[in-house]
């Protein structure tokens, strides 16, 4: 069975541990890239990443490696510093690719 992980700054992700999800605090993008690779190679099917961490260009490039793969699904979530809208945009883009059109605006 695939596992679920959450990556980002500690304040944004620590609550997910109460839900039984594996948390991986990450403030350093270089270390976060290594962690993301390790998770992808070890049966993590869903990896939630805070939008703030994903905003780093080098980390974003690492996320891009997994966009065309079935697993892991890397999903952006807002952190404690707020919502940038990048997570919603990513989900919208994935849905458009899957169904062939924008389901929100026809």
Order of alpha helices (4+ residues) and beta strands (2+ residues): beta-alpha-beta-alpha-beta-alpha-alpha-beta-alpha
